[in-house]
């Protein structure tokens, strides 16, 4: 077992390698995580063959389940994107006259963000923000910040998003419970960070019109979009199936036929597979799309999946090396000696890592490897709460290292100072609100 000082030094050095490799050397996160894995294995004295096997098993064991889920999730998101279902949901929400525009943007981000990668969600939904800004003479910051805060929140705490699902699997949490708790936390965090904060800013919030560079960006015509029912069904069908599995475990005898059937349909792979088939019909074939056209549109989404899979696989390798080298067990004892609440610790680690590497996905995987080993030492804290705590931390500190920071700046035509003052602050406030909500949720989950 490594000594406490050596454990801390190796861990800090491995994190420094990841940060420097990604931020300074512009190395792909996949290579940076693999480099850190080899570094940890070498400094902890692992046999070279055992180290290579651990990395191989970490990649294979992680992707064995997640590859199918991420692939199916990407197909579903692509169908939402190409059919215009996301915009249709946004237009339906805009009819709710009793909701303010910033709250509409939050709900739009939360609902559509369940199936869309965060950057895709921003690019896809920003035309609606432009349209609302033009019609109501509202500052783009008032619309874009809530939208992007909500997209980031659901990206971090709600499966089947890759990072949230990765942490859920690593910590042995129940997917349905994480979805229920994550949606609640994401809603509270987005409303506090994305709406309340900007409302309190009041007149200090600068007016930003649609930049001239995006003057030709417009939302699609309503008549060309699918129905609200089909659009919402594509999003909530897999979520409903996974939640039914969780509820069946509470309400039905474990060995009953109904419980087994719901467990099958509620498995993330099965639920997403069914959702893709249904969405292919309701968002495609029923709207006179051909199978050839659908194939062409959905295939283009796999390039982004390959990138995510590589990062997820390398994250699994890094976590496995931490465990096989004995560093994880030693680290768990050190963390317990800090006398810090595990939820607060998980949140803080993810927050710092996100600020450092600029990727919520990499931050959450790193936090899972650091915090996960201490979970058995705190039997009173459920793995679901720890998953949500890690995701809550990853919401915050969206700064210049994160591509989303620059998307918000460019789309709003804001200065660097304004983006820091309003968007970075919004994500940090949302992260703190999510932490508080997670602590409250820990009393029930």
ZAROSE-187854 format. One record per residue (C-alpha): residue number from 1; x, y, z; residue in three letters. Coordinates in nm, 3 decimals. Example, Ala and Ser with C-alpha at 12.3 -4.5 7.8 and 13.67 -1.06 7.14 Angstrom:
! residues 2
> 1/1.230/-0.450/0.780/ALA .
> 2/1.367/-0.106/0.714/SER .
! end
This chain:
! residues 445
> 1/0.000/0.000/0.000/UNK .
> 2/0.152/0.338/-0.101/UNK .
> 3/0.224/0.586/0.181/UNK .
> 4/-0.012/0.885/0.217/UNK .
> 5/0.247/1.137/0.102/UNK .
> 6/0.344/0.928/-0.200/UNK .
> 7/-0.022/0.870/-0.287/UNK .
> 8/-0.096/1.241/-0.278/UNK .
> 9/0.213/1.329/-0.481/UNK .
> 10/0.139/1.072/-0.753/UNK .
> 11/-0.226/1.172/-0.777/UNK .
> 12/-0.150/1.543/-0.800/UNK .
> 13/0.122/1.477/-1.057/UNK .
> 14/-0.114/1.263/-1.269/UNK .
> 15/-0.380/1.535/-1.262/UNK .
> 16/-0.116/1.794/-1.354/UNK .
> 17/-0.013/1.578/-1.650/UNK .
> 18/-0.375/1.560/-1.773/UNK .
> 19/-0.424/1.936/-1.737/UNK .
> 20/-0.093/2.033/-1.900/UNK .
> 21/-0.134/1.780/-2.180/UNK .
> 22/-0.485/1.903/-2.268/UNK .
> 23/-0.454/2.277/-2.201/UNK .
> 24/-0.092/2.355/-2.285/UNK .
> 25/0.016/2.080/-2.524/UNK .
> 26/-0.324/2.059/-2.697/UNK .
> 27/-0.316/1.680/-2.667/UNK .
> 28/-0.644/1.492/-2.718/UNK .
> 29/-0.803/1.396/-2.382/UNK .
> 30/-0.785/1.028/-2.486/UNK .
> 31/-0.406/1.047/-2.512/UNK .
> 32/-0.376/1.263/-2.200/UNK .
> 33/-0.570/1.011/-1.989/UNK .
> 34/-0.369/0.719/-2.126/UNK .
> 35/-0.046/0.906/-2.050/UNK .
> 36/-0.163/0.962/-1.692/UNK .
> 37/-0.254/0.593/-1.663/UNK .
> 38/0.097/0.483/-1.765/UNK .
> 39/0.245/0.745/-1.533/UNK .
> 40/0.050/0.621/-1.230/UNK .
> 41/0.131/0.258/-1.309/UNK .
> 42/0.504/0.329/-1.344/UNK .
> 43/0.536/0.537/-1.027/UNK .
> 44/0.343/0.288/-0.814/UNK .
> 45/0.568/0.003/-0.927/UNK .
> 46/0.314/-0.195/-1.129/UNK .
> 47/0.451/-0.479/-1.340/UNK .
> 48/0.450/-0.359/-1.706/UNK .
> 49/0.240/-0.653/-1.821/UNK .
> 50/-0.008/-0.602/-1.539/UNK .
> 51/-0.024/-0.231/-1.620/UNK .
> 52/-0.101/-0.299/-1.986/UNK .
> 53/-0.366/-0.554/-1.889/UNK .
> 54/-0.527/-0.310/-1.645/UNK .
> 55/-0.549/-0.043/-1.915/UNK .
> 56/-0.689/-0.294/-2.164/UNK .
> 57/-0.947/-0.421/-1.913/UNK .
> 58/-1.037/-0.066/-1.812/UNK .
> 59/-1.112/0.038/-2.169/UNK .
> 60/-1.294/-0.284/-2.259/UNK .
> 61/-1.488/-0.311/-1.935/UNK .
> 62/-1.606/0.049/-1.953/UNK .
> 63/-1.705/0.051/-2.318/UNK .
> 64/-1.865/-0.294/-2.310/UNK .
> 65/-2.187/-0.142/-2.181/UNK .
> 66/-2.152/0.227/-2.259/UNK .
> 67/-2.065/0.192/-2.629/UNK .
> 68/-2.413/0.063/-2.715/UNK .
> 69/-2.587/0.321/-2.494/UNK .
> 70/-2.387/0.615/-2.628/UNK .
> 71/-2.435/0.498/-2.987/UNK .
> 72/-2.811/0.463/-2.945/UNK .
> 73/-2.830/0.795/-2.762/UNK .
> 74/-2.647/0.961/-3.048/UNK .
> 75/-2.892/0.815/-3.301/UNK .
> 76/-3.186/0.945/-3.098/UNK .
> 77/-3.027/1.288/-3.068/UNK .
> 78/-2.957/1.300/-3.441/UNK .
> 79/-3.321/1.218/-3.517/UNK .
> 80/-3.425/1.501/-3.283/UNK .
> 81/-3.181/1.734/-3.456/UNK .
> 82/-3.257/1.659/-3.821/UNK .
> 83/-3.635/1.637/-3.781/UNK .
> 84/-3.663/1.970/-3.600/UNK .
> 85/-3.821/1.808/-3.293/UNK .
> 86/-3.611/2.020/-3.057/UNK .
> 87/-3.730/2.343/-3.219/UNK .
> 88/-4.090/2.215/-3.207/UNK .
> 89/-4.067/2.169/-2.831/UNK .
> 90/-3.929/2.522/-2.799/UNK .
> 91/-4.217/2.668/-3.000/UNK .
> 92/-4.467/2.477/-2.787/UNK .
> 93/-4.313/2.617/-2.468/UNK .
> 94/-4.329/2.970/-2.607/UNK .
> 95/-4.709/2.939/-2.615/UNK .
> 96/-4.708/2.928/-2.234/UNK .
> 97/-4.768/3.301/-2.188/UNK .
> 98/-4.751/3.268/-1.809/UNK .
> 99/-4.384/3.170/-1.832/UNK .
> 100/-4.115/3.435/-1.871/UNK .
> 101/-3.882/3.397/-2.168/UNK .
> 102/-3.580/3.305/-1.951/UNK .
> 103/-3.776/3.028/-1.778/UNK .
> 104/-3.887/2.902/-2.121/UNK .
> 105/-3.522/2.886/-2.227/UNK .
> 106/-3.436/2.686/-1.914/UNK .
> 107/-3.718/2.437/-1.974/UNK .
> 108/-3.620/2.413/-2.340/UNK .
> 109/-3.260/2.334/-2.244/UNK .
> 110/-3.362/2.079/-1.980/UNK .
> 111/-3.609/1.890/-2.200/UNK .
> 112/-3.414/1.892/-2.527/UNK .
> 113/-3.083/1.846/-2.346/UNK .
> 114/-3.180/1.495/-2.233/UNK .
> 115/-3.104/1.359/-2.580/UNK .
> 116/-2.867/1.623/-2.721/UNK .
> 117/-2.498/1.676/-2.655/UNK .
> 118/-2.452/2.017/-2.496/UNK .
> 119/-2.274/2.184/-2.791/UNK .
> 120/-2.528/2.041/-3.037/UNK .
> 121/-2.810/2.169/-2.818/UNK .
> 122/-2.667/2.520/-2.819/UNK .
> 123/-2.621/2.531/-3.198/UNK .
> 124/-2.964/2.378/-3.256/UNK .
> 125/-3.165/2.597/-3.019/UNK .
> 126/-2.986/2.930/-3.056/UNK .
> 127/-3.199/3.028/-3.362/UNK .
> 128/-3.503/3.031/-3.132/UNK .
> 129/-3.317/3.259/-2.892/UNK .
> 130/-3.235/3.489/-3.184/UNK .
> 131/-3.601/3.492/-3.291/UNK .
> 132/-3.727/3.572/-2.940/UNK .
> 133/-3.464/3.843/-2.896/UNK .
> 134/-3.571/4.012/-3.219/UNK .
> 135/-3.943/3.997/-3.136/UNK .
> 136/-3.920/4.107/-2.771/UNK .
> 137/-3.611/4.333/-2.788/UNK .
> 138/-3.455/4.126/-2.510/UNK .
> 139/-3.081/4.106/-2.451/UNK .
> 140/-2.938/3.782/-2.589/UNK .
> 141/-2.755/3.729/-2.260/UNK .
> 142/-3.095/3.707/-2.087/UNK .
> 143/-3.189/3.418/-2.318/UNK .
> 144/-2.862/3.240/-2.399/UNK .
> 145/-2.723/3.216/-2.045/UNK .
> 146/-3.031/3.032/-1.905/UNK .
> 147/-3.040/2.803/-2.211/UNK .
> 148/-2.672/2.707/-2.190/UNK .
> 149/-2.680/2.673/-1.811/UNK .
> 150/-2.971/2.427/-1.840/UNK .
> 151/-2.801/2.232/-2.119/UNK .
> 152/-2.483/2.203/-1.910/UNK .
> 153/-2.678/2.099/-1.598/UNK .
> 154/-2.868/1.817/-1.768/UNK .
> 155/-2.548/1.712/-1.947/UNK .
> 156/-2.372/1.661/-1.613/UNK .
> 157/-2.635/1.505/-1.386/UNK .
> 158/-2.888/1.319/-1.602/UNK .
> 159/-2.824/0.983/-1.773/UNK .
> 160/-2.815/0.869/-2.051/UNK .
> 161/-2.559/1.144/-2.108/UNK .
> 162/-2.219/0.969/-2.139/UNK .
> 163/-2.040/1.124/-1.839/UNK .
> 164/-2.338/1.086/-1.605/UNK .
> 165/-2.390/0.727/-1.718/UNK .
> 166/-2.017/0.652/-1.679/UNK .
> 167/-2.015/0.772/-1.317/UNK .
> 168/-2.345/0.591/-1.248/UNK .
> 169/-2.194/0.261/-1.366/UNK .
> 170/-1.861/0.313/-1.187/UNK .
> 171/-2.026/0.387/-0.853/UNK .
> 172/-2.289/0.113/-0.890/UNK .
> 173/-2.584/0.353/-0.874/UNK .
> 174/-2.934/0.291/-1.002/UNK .
> 175/-2.995/0.471/-1.332/UNK .
> 176/-3.361/0.547/-1.261/UNK .
> 177/-3.289/0.703/-0.922/UNK .
> 178/-3.013/0.915/-1.070/UNK .
> 179/-3.248/1.035/-1.346/UNK .
> 180/-3.519/1.134/-1.096/UNK .
> 181/-3.279/1.310/-0.861/UNK .
> 182/-3.073/1.456/-1.145/UNK .
> 183/-3.370/1.615/-1.320/UNK .
> 184/-3.478/1.783/-0.997/UNK .
> 185/-3.126/1.909/-0.923/UNK .
> 186/-3.077/2.030/-1.281/UNK .
> 187/-3.408/2.221/-1.272/UNK .
> 188/-3.328/2.397/-0.944/UNK .
> 189/-2.970/2.474/-1.048/UNK .
> 190/-3.078/2.615/-1.386/UNK .
> 191/-3.353/2.834/-1.242/UNK .
> 192/-3.123/2.975/-0.973/UNK .
> 193/-2.812/3.019/-1.187/UNK .
> 194/-2.976/3.090/-1.520/UNK .
> 195/-3.283/3.295/-1.422/UNK .
> 196/-3.271/3.427/-1.064/UNK .
> 197/-2.911/3.547/-1.096/UNK .
> 198/-2.980/3.746/-1.413/UNK .
> 199/-3.304/3.883/-1.269/UNK .
> 200/-3.113/4.015/-0.969/UNK .
> 201/-2.856/4.165/-1.206/UNK .
> 202/-3.143/4.375/-1.346/UNK .
> 203/-3.041/4.683/-1.538/UNK .
> 204/-2.673/4.604/-1.496/UNK .
> 205/-2.716/4.328/-1.756/UNK .
> 206/-2.597/4.483/-2.085/UNK .
> 207/-2.820/4.476/-2.391/UNK .
> 208/-2.683/4.251/-2.665/UNK .
> 209/-2.870/4.225/-2.996/UNK .
> 210/-2.824/3.943/-3.247/UNK .
> 211/-2.471/3.987/-3.391/UNK .
> 212/-2.451/4.083/-3.758/UNK .
> 213/-2.259/3.762/-3.830/UNK .
> 214/-2.571/3.561/-3.731/UNK .
> 215/-2.834/3.788/-3.885/UNK .
> 216/-2.930/3.520/-4.139/UNK .
> 217/-2.973/3.247/-3.876/UNK .
> 218/-3.344/3.180/-3.834/UNK .
> 219/-3.561/2.910/-3.683/UNK .
> 220/-3.733/2.659/-3.910/UNK .
> 221/-4.090/2.713/-4.026/UNK .
> 222/-4.340/2.563/-3.783/UNK .
> 223/-4.530/2.373/-4.054/UNK .
> 224/-4.219/2.172/-4.145/UNK .
> 225/-4.167/2.045/-3.790/UNK .
> 226/-4.306/1.728/-3.626/UNK .
> 227/-4.592/1.743/-3.378/UNK .
> 228/-4.527/1.829/-3.010/UNK .
> 229/-4.645/1.482/-2.906/UNK .
> 230/-4.400/1.302/-3.133/UNK .
> 231/-4.121/1.537/-3.030/UNK .
> 232/-4.178/1.492/-2.656/UNK .
> 233/-4.234/1.119/-2.698/UNK .
> 234/-3.889/1.073/-2.851/UNK .
> 235/-3.730/1.232/-2.544/UNK .
> 236/-3.937/1.090/-2.262/UNK .
> 237/-3.997/0.734/-2.385/UNK .
> 238/-3.652/0.600/-2.284/UNK .
> 239/-3.660/0.801/-1.960/UNK .
> 240/-4.003/0.659/-1.874/UNK .
> 241/-3.890/0.302/-1.942/UNK .
> 242/-3.583/0.339/-1.720/UNK .
> 243/-3.791/0.498/-1.442/UNK .
> 244/-4.045/0.213/-1.463/UNK .
> 245/-3.765/-0.032/-1.392/UNK .
> 246/-3.666/0.160/-1.080/UNK .
> 247/-4.025/0.189/-0.958/UNK .
> 248/-4.083/-0.180/-1.018/UNK .
> 249/-3.792/-0.262/-0.788/UNK .
> 250/-3.969/-0.070/-0.512/UNK .
> 251/-4.328/-0.180/-0.572/UNK .
> 252/-4.303/-0.536/-0.708/UNK .
> 253/-4.160/-0.861/-0.566/UNK .
> 254/-3.808/-0.911/-0.700/UNK .
> 255/-3.883/-1.255/-0.849/UNK .
> 256/-4.215/-1.167/-1.011/UNK .
> 257/-4.259/-1.195/-1.389/UNK .
> 258/-4.365/-0.829/-1.411/UNK .
> 259/-4.049/-0.714/-1.232/UNK .
> 260/-3.830/-0.918/-1.471/UNK .
> 261/-4.015/-0.781/-1.773/UNK .
> 262/-3.985/-0.419/-1.657/UNK .
> 263/-3.618/-0.475/-1.575/UNK .
> 264/-3.563/-0.586/-1.934/UNK .
> 265/-3.747/-0.292/-2.090/UNK .
> 266/-3.590/-0.050/-1.840/UNK .
> 267/-3.234/-0.153/-1.919/UNK .
> 268/-3.070/0.154/-2.081/UNK .
> 269/-2.975/-0.043/-2.394/UNK .
> 270/-3.327/-0.180/-2.442/UNK .
> 271/-3.497/0.150/-2.356/UNK .
> 272/-3.287/0.351/-2.600/UNK .
> 273/-3.317/0.087/-2.873/UNK .
> 274/-3.698/0.102/-2.849/UNK .
> 275/-3.688/0.483/-2.843/UNK .
> 276/-3.472/0.496/-3.158/UNK .
> 277/-3.712/0.264/-3.344/UNK .
> 278/-4.016/0.465/-3.235/UNK .
> 279/-3.848/0.798/-3.316/UNK .
> 280/-3.737/0.666/-3.654/UNK .
> 281/-4.102/0.608/-3.737/UNK .
> 282/-4.267/0.911/-3.572/UNK .
> 283/-3.997/1.165/-3.664/UNK .
> 284/-3.899/1.009/-3.996/UNK .
> 285/-4.101/0.748/-4.181/UNK .
> 286/-4.439/0.892/-4.081/UNK .
> 287/-4.324/1.228/-4.218/UNK .
> 288/-4.244/1.073/-4.558/UNK .
> 289/-3.871/1.024/-4.496/UNK .
> 290/-3.716/0.723/-4.668/UNK .
> 291/-3.496/0.468/-4.493/UNK .
> 292/-3.206/0.574/-4.715/UNK .
> 293/-3.250/0.938/-4.610/UNK .
> 294/-3.271/0.845/-4.241/UNK .
> 295/-2.960/0.629/-4.269/UNK .
> 296/-2.763/0.912/-4.425/UNK .
> 297/-2.869/1.160/-4.158/UNK .
> 298/-2.808/0.935/-3.859/UNK .
> 299/-2.473/0.803/-3.979/UNK .
> 300/-2.328/1.153/-3.968/UNK .
> 301/-2.375/1.158/-3.592/UNK .
> 302/-2.128/0.877/-3.526/UNK .
> 303/-1.818/1.095/-3.574/UNK .
> 304/-1.895/1.277/-3.248/UNK .
> 305/-1.963/0.942/-3.077/UNK .
> 306/-1.619/0.811/-3.168/UNK .
> 307/-1.459/1.105/-2.988/UNK .
> 308/-1.672/1.053/-2.675/UNK .
> 309/-1.606/0.677/-2.673/UNK .
> 310/-1.230/0.728/-2.686/UNK .
> 311/-1.239/0.969/-2.391/UNK .
> 312/-1.473/0.744/-2.190/UNK .
> 313/-1.254/0.439/-2.259/UNK .
> 314/-0.937/0.618/-2.150/UNK .
> 315/-1.117/0.739/-1.837/UNK .
> 316/-1.203/0.378/-1.758/UNK .
> 317/-0.838/0.283/-1.805/UNK .
> 318/-0.723/0.559/-1.568/UNK .
> 319/-0.973/0.449/-1.300/UNK .
> 320/-0.870/0.084/-1.336/UNK .
> 321/-0.499/0.164/-1.300/UNK .
> 322/-0.576/0.368/-0.987/UNK .
> 323/-0.753/0.064/-0.844/UNK .
> 324/-0.506/-0.205/-0.954/UNK .
> 325/-0.203/-0.007/-0.835/UNK .
> 326/-0.345/0.022/-0.482/UNK .
> 327/-0.353/0.400/-0.515/UNK .
> 328/-0.732/0.414/-0.497/UNK .
> 329/-0.752/0.235/-0.161/UNK .
> 330/-0.478/0.450/-0.012/UNK .
> 331/-0.647/0.759/-0.152/UNK .
> 332/-0.978/0.662/0.008/UNK .
> 333/-0.814/0.647/0.351/UNK .
> 334/-0.651/0.989/0.299/UNK .
> 335/-0.978/1.150/0.188/UNK .
> 336/-1.162/1.007/0.487/UNK .
> 337/-0.896/1.160/0.711/UNK .
> 338/-0.980/1.507/0.579/UNK .
> 339/-1.308/1.498/0.776/UNK .
> 340/-1.490/1.659/0.483/UNK .
> 341/-1.840/1.545/0.393/UNK .
> 342/-1.810/1.307/0.094/UNK .
> 343/-2.079/1.497/-0.102/UNK .
> 344/-1.889/1.824/-0.061/UNK .
> 345/-1.562/1.653/-0.153/UNK .
> 346/-1.707/1.495/-0.468/UNK .
> 347/-1.852/1.832/-0.573/UNK .
> 348/-1.527/2.018/-0.508/UNK .
> 349/-1.307/1.771/-0.697/UNK .
> 350/-1.532/1.780/-1.006/UNK .
> 351/-1.554/2.162/-0.992/UNK .
> 352/-1.176/2.205/-0.981/UNK .
> 353/-1.114/1.947/-1.254/UNK .
> 354/-1.369/2.109/-1.487/UNK .
> 355/-1.206/2.449/-1.443/UNK .
> 356/-0.864/2.293/-1.503/UNK .
> 357/-0.927/2.076/-1.811/UNK .
> 358/-1.228/2.253/-1.963/UNK .
> 359/-1.426/1.933/-2.011/UNK .
> 360/-1.713/1.831/-1.784/UNK .
> 361/-1.684/1.476/-1.916/UNK .
> 362/-1.315/1.440/-1.828/UNK .
> 363/-1.375/1.614/-1.493/UNK .
> 364/-1.652/1.372/-1.395/UNK .
> 365/-1.448/1.066/-1.492/UNK .
> 366/-1.150/1.192/-1.294/UNK .
> 367/-1.368/1.270/-0.994/UNK .
> 368/-1.521/0.921/-1.006/UNK .
> 369/-1.173/0.767/-0.991/UNK .
> 370/-1.067/0.989/-0.702/UNK .
> 371/-1.383/0.984/-0.491/UNK .
> 372/-1.530/0.643/-0.581/UNK .
> 373/-1.298/0.429/-0.363/UNK .
> 374/-1.409/0.609/-0.047/UNK .
> 375/-1.778/0.532/-0.103/UNK .
> 376/-1.774/0.197/0.089/UNK .
> 377/-1.637/0.385/0.392/UNK .
> 378/-1.954/0.597/0.405/UNK .
> 379/-2.245/0.348/0.405/UNK .
> 380/-2.488/0.627/0.494/UNK .
> 381/-2.431/0.803/0.160/UNK .
> 382/-2.598/0.641/-0.140/UNK .
> 383/-2.407/0.601/-0.469/UNK .
> 384/-2.687/0.791/-0.645/UNK .
> 385/-2.617/1.098/-0.430/UNK .
> 386/-2.245/1.075/-0.504/UNK .
> 387/-2.316/1.059/-0.879/UNK .
> 388/-2.532/1.371/-0.857/UNK .
> 389/-2.271/1.545/-0.638/UNK .
> 390/-1.999/1.483/-0.897/UNK .
> 391/-2.227/1.607/-1.175/UNK .
> 392/-2.321/1.914/-0.969/UNK .
> 393/-1.955/2.008/-0.935/UNK .
> 394/-1.892/1.964/-1.307/UNK .
> 395/-2.164/2.220/-1.389/UNK .
> 396/-1.959/2.503/-1.243/UNK .
> 397/-1.658/2.708/-1.347/UNK .
> 398/-1.721/2.716/-1.722/UNK .
> 399/-1.426/2.935/-1.816/UNK .
> 400/-1.193/2.991/-2.113/UNK .
> 401/-1.079/2.627/-2.107/UNK .
> 402/-1.431/2.514/-2.203/UNK .
> 403/-1.557/2.545/-2.564/UNK .
> 404/-1.904/2.631/-2.432/UNK .
> 405/-1.766/2.956/-2.288/UNK .
> 406/-1.661/3.067/-2.636/UNK .
> 407/-1.992/2.958/-2.793/UNK .
> 408/-2.182/3.182/-2.552/UNK .
> 409/-1.942/3.472/-2.612/UNK .
> 410/-1.967/3.450/-2.991/UNK .
> 411/-2.342/3.394/-3.016/UNK .
> 412/-2.418/3.681/-2.776/UNK .
> 413/-2.162/3.918/-2.923/UNK .
> 414/-2.042/3.971/-2.564/UNK .
> 415/-1.703/4.087/-2.445/UNK .
> 416/-1.470/3.851/-2.256/UNK .
> 417/-1.542/4.038/-1.933/UNK .
> 418/-1.920/4.013/-1.981/UNK .
> 419/-1.901/3.640/-2.053/UNK .
> 420/-1.705/3.586/-1.732/UNK .
> 421/-1.933/3.814/-1.531/UNK .
> 422/-2.260/3.660/-1.642/UNK .
> 423/-2.210/3.312/-1.790/UNK .
> 424/-1.921/3.187/-1.574/UNK .
> 425/-2.095/3.331/-1.268/UNK .
> 426/-2.425/3.169/-1.372/UNK .
> 427/-2.269/2.823/-1.398/UNK .
> 428/-2.088/2.863/-1.066/UNK .
> 429/-2.408/2.976/-0.891/UNK .
> 430/-2.595/2.688/-1.056/UNK .
> 431/-2.329/2.448/-0.930/UNK .
> 432/-2.359/2.577/-0.572/UNK .
> 433/-2.739/2.556/-0.593/UNK .
> 434/-2.707/2.198/-0.721/UNK .
> 435/-2.481/2.115/-0.425/UNK .
> 436/-2.738/2.248/-0.180/UNK .
> 437/-3.015/2.057/-0.355/UNK .
> 438/-2.802/1.740/-0.347/UNK .
> 439/-2.759/1.772/0.030/UNK .
> 440/-3.137/1.806/0.069/UNK .
> 441/-3.194/1.514/-0.164/UNK .
> 442/-2.956/1.297/0.042/UNK .
> 443/-3.218/1.292/0.318/UNK .
> 444/-3.456/1.102/0.093/UNK .
> 445/-3.245/0.918/-0.170/UNK .
! end
